[in-house]
Amino acid sequence: MDPSSPAPPRSRAATAVALGLAALVLLFLGTTVYDVVGGGGHDPAQARIEAFRFERTSVPAPAIELEAIDGKRFSLADAKGQVVFVNFWATWCPPCRDEMPTMIALGKALAEKHPGKFRMVAVSVDEGWAPVREYLGAPPFFGAERTGLTVALDPDQKVTQAWYCAARGGTCPDLRFPETYIVDREGKLVSYVVGPRDWSDPAALAFLESLIGS
């Protein structure tokens, strides 16, 4: 056969199919690479934060004026200028106890890295201090002073109710624990988290540092 002769019809069709498949593969690879490097509006860090389920809100943070575990009074107003992490919990709540170690570790890391710019507050709804002191005095904490937390008590749950309702625009759900609220440096309640979390998730650190550094 003359090498310069046109290819038979079946050969031309096969070539066209092969070229079409190659084009599709290149298009797929190009799109994938574009996404991986952050193109196309894809932000992996933001996606992780959204997956962590920080519910967004934007209202003035309700007041907190409660007795602290050291016998003094804790006032949220005194923390203005700091990013404040407020966790509502109870010693009789298993999910609260489960998340406490990673929560405390996160609080310590942020307080050490951003001194004076972050505070973590744990508001217990226990009926009194005895079970709170017993829980925090046992392993792995060995005393409230070791946790780095500001621990306050809300036995009648009035402060707790105010926060649950404010975050939801005045809609007041049944109280369930734990719930966590994030207050920005201007004293605005900007986010809340329903239920327990693994606070060692990098998304939690990333979100809080974005507020501390804003």
C-alpha positions in Angstrom: 0.0 0.0 0.0 1.2 3.5 -0.9 2.2 5.1 2.4 0.9 8.4 1.2 -2.6 7.1 0.5 -5.5 8.3 2.6 -6.4 6.1 5.6 -9.4 3.8 5.1 -12.7 5.2 6.4 -12.7 2.9 9.5 -9.2 4.1 10.5 -10.2 7.8 10.3 -13.2 7.1 12.5 -11.1 5.4 15.1 -8.6 8.2 15.1 -11.4 10.8 15.7 -12.7 8.8 18.6 -9.3 8.5 20.2 -8.7 12.3 19.8 -12.1 13.0 21.4 -11.3 10.8 24.4 -7.9 12.4 24.8 -9.5 15.8 24.8 -12.0 14.8 27.5 -9.2 13.4 29.7 -7.2 16.6 29.4 -10.2 18.7 30.2 -10.9 16.6 33.3 -7.3 16.7 34.5 -7.1 20.4 33.9 -10.3 21.1 35.9 -9.1 18.8 38.8 -5.7 20.6 39.0 -7.4 24.0 38.9 -9.6 23.0 41.9 -6.7 21.6 43.9 -4.7 24.7 43.6 -7.6 26.8 44.8 -9.0 28.0 41.4 -12.7 27.9 40.4 -13.7 29.5 43.8 -12.8 26.3 45.7 -11.3 27.0 49.2 -10.4 23.9 51.1 -9.9 25.7 54.4 -13.3 27.4 54.2 -14.9 24.1 53.2 -13.4 22.5 56.4 -14.8 25.3 58.5 -18.2 25.0 57.0 -18.1 21.2 57.6 -17.4 21.9 61.2 -20.9 23.5 61.3 -20.3 26.9 62.8 -23.8 28.5 62.6 -23.6 32.1 61.7 -25.4 34.9 63.5 -24.8 38.6 64.1 -26.3 40.0 67.3 -25.1 41.8 70.4 -23.9 39.1 72.9 -26.2 38.9 75.9 -24.7 39.9 79.3 -23.0 37.4 81.6 -22.8 38.4 85.2 -22.1 35.1 87.2 -20.2 33.8 90.1 -16.9 32.2 89.0 -15.3 29.1 90.6 -12.8 31.2 92.4 -15.6 33.1 94.2 -15.3 36.3 92.2 -17.8 37.5 89.6 -17.3 37.1 85.9 -18.6 39.8 83.6 -18.5 39.4 79.9 -18.2 43.2 79.6 -14.7 42.9 81.1 -13.6 40.7 78.2 -14.4 43.3 75.5 -11.6 43.5 73.0 -11.0 39.7 73.2 -12.5 36.9 71.2 -14.6 34.9 73.7 -15.5 31.3 73.5 -18.6 30.6 75.7 -19.5 27.0 76.3 -22.7 26.0 78.2 -22.4 22.5 79.8 -23.1 20.3 82.8 -21.3 17.6 84.6 -24.3 15.3 84.2 -24.1 15.7 80.4 -21.9 12.9 78.8 -21.4 14.8 75.5 -20.2 17.8 77.5 -17.7 15.7 79.3 -16.5 14.0 76.1 -15.7 17.3 74.4 -14.1 19.1 77.4 -10.5 17.8 77.0 -10.1 18.9 73.4 -11.9 22.1 74.1 -9.6 22.9 77.0 -6.5 22.1 74.8 -7.8 24.4 72.1 -8.3 27.2 74.7 -4.8 26.8 76.1 -3.2 26.8 72.6 -5.0 30.0 71.6 -4.4 31.8 74.9 -0.6 31.0 74.7 -0.4 32.0 71.0 -2.5 35.1 71.3 -2.0 36.4 74.9 -4.7 38.8 76.0 -6.7 38.4 72.8 -8.7 35.2 73.6 -10.7 33.9 76.5 -12.5 30.6 77.0 -15.5 30.5 79.4 -17.3 27.4 80.6 -20.7 28.2 82.0 -22.0 25.2 84.0 -25.8 24.7 84.6 -25.2 22.4 87.5 -27.2 23.2 90.6 -24.1 24.0 92.7 -20.3 24.0 92.7 -19.7 20.6 94.3 -20.0 18.4 91.2 -18.1 21.0 89.1 -15.2 21.1 91.5 -15.2 17.3 91.7 -15.2 16.9 87.9 -12.5 19.4 87.3 -10.4 18.2 90.2 -10.2 14.7 88.8 -8.0 13.4 85.9 -7.2 14.6 83.3 -7.7 18.2 84.7 -6.5 18.0 88.4 -8.0 21.3 89.3 -9.9 24.2 87.7 -6.8 26.4 87.8 -5.0 24.0 85.5 -7.6 24.2 82.8 -7.1 27.8 81.8 -10.9 28.2 81.7 -13.0 30.9 83.3 -15.6 28.6 85.0 -18.9 30.2 85.9 -22.2 28.8 87.3 -25.7 29.4 86.0 -27.9 27.2 88.2 -31.2 28.8 87.2 -30.2 28.7 83.5 -31.5 32.3 82.9 -28.2 33.4 81.3 -28.1 30.2 79.3 -31.7 30.7 78.0 -30.9 34.3 77.0 -28.0 33.1 74.8 -29.9 30.3 73.2 -32.7 32.6 72.2 -30.5 35.5 71.1 -28.4 33.4 68.7 -31.6 32.3 67.0 -33.1 35.7 66.6 -35.5 35.4 69.5 -36.6 31.8 68.8 -36.1 29.9 72.0 -35.4 26.1 71.7 -35.5 23.6 74.5 -32.2 23.7 76.3 -29.8 20.9 75.3 -26.1 20.7 76.1 -23.5 21.4 75.1 -23.7 24.5 73.0 -20.9 26.9 72.3 -21.0 30.6 71.3 -18.3 32.8 69.8 -18.1 36.5 70.5 -15.9 38.8 68.5 -13.7 41.5 69.8 -16.5 44.1 69.5 -18.8 42.1 71.7 -20.9 40.7 68.9 -22.2 37.2 69.0 -21.1 35.9 65.5 -21.4 32.2 65.7 -22.7 29.2 67.7 -22.2 25.5 67.6 -25.0 23.0 68.5 -23.8 19.9 70.2 -20.4 18.5 71.0 -17.4 18.7 68.8 -13.8 17.4 68.5 -12.1 20.8 69.1 -8.8 19.4 68.0 -10.2 19.7 64.4 -7.9 22.3 62.6 -11.1 24.0 61.4 -11.9 25.2 64.9 -8.4 26.8 65.3 -8.6 28.3 61.8 -12.0 29.9 62.5 -11.1 31.4 65.9 -7.8 32.7 64.6 -9.5 34.4 61.8 -11.5 36.4 64.3 -8.6 37.0 66.6 -6.6 38.4 63.7 -9.4 40.4 62.0 
